[in-house]
Amino acid sequence: MTRENITTRDGATLELFTTGPDSGDSGPGVVVVPASMVTASDYTRFAQKLSAALKRPVHTFNRRGRGGSSPQPADYTIDVDIRDLSAVLKHTSSTDVFGHSFGGAVALHAARTLPVERLAVYDPAVSVNHSVKADWTPEYERAAAAGDYDRGLAVLIKGVETGGAFARMPLSMLTLATKLAAGTPMGKQARELMHAGVREIKAVIAADMPAEPFLALPLETLIVVGEKSPAYFGVACGQIHDVLSGSSYTILPGYGHDGVIRAPEKLITELAEFFAG
């Protein structure tokens, strides 16, 4: 794996990681757009397995507010991530994109205008006809303003529903669990990213639109939803698939929202076949 920093048009820094063979020998790579509440390093196993299956490089980058990348700007919207993805595509000479969760929302919105030839998404957190709700954000903001980050993080986890059985715990128990996990690597990362994560959820809702504009997506679009993922992912994906006649829609059996991080062979095989054309 190699690491480098690239500079965006507005002068920001993006930390970029490349796994696999040199693109000069194997052709252009696949760019991975990460989810909220995670960093590029969480996709190491996924990138290694996909690169080995494709025999092409896989590029993963830290979106703003993570790792060595610049902070999110005060006027952050999803357009910031779209412009950053454009910079990564140009730098890597890539036209294939994979997006996970919030990264999937970025990829879906971006691929309507950027030169993307093949697009795959897993549980994209895109809002179509108000499919994504966030009525829990005022409670989160009250907890954050009071400095109660244990409760704030618990409200966030419960609100997005992506933590499986963990997210279904009563709020009081979940708050205790986040407090107990505060010293672990996962707990520390969650606290570091929770404010950025909430900004991103608000950005998804602000970018809500009907399904029809997604007709501008590439003909080669693959939509994957985890069988055990929260239902709202499937609601938006179903509407996009209905209007995009060339898209493929599939469900990954036995896995939830963390299916990409866990990188099962079935998902890797399906993605490798898709990106191989």
Order of alpha helices (4+ residues) and beta strands (2+ residues): beta-beta-alpha-beta-alpha-beta-alpha-beta-alpha-beta-alpha-alpha-alpha-alpha-beta-alpha-beta-alpha-alpha
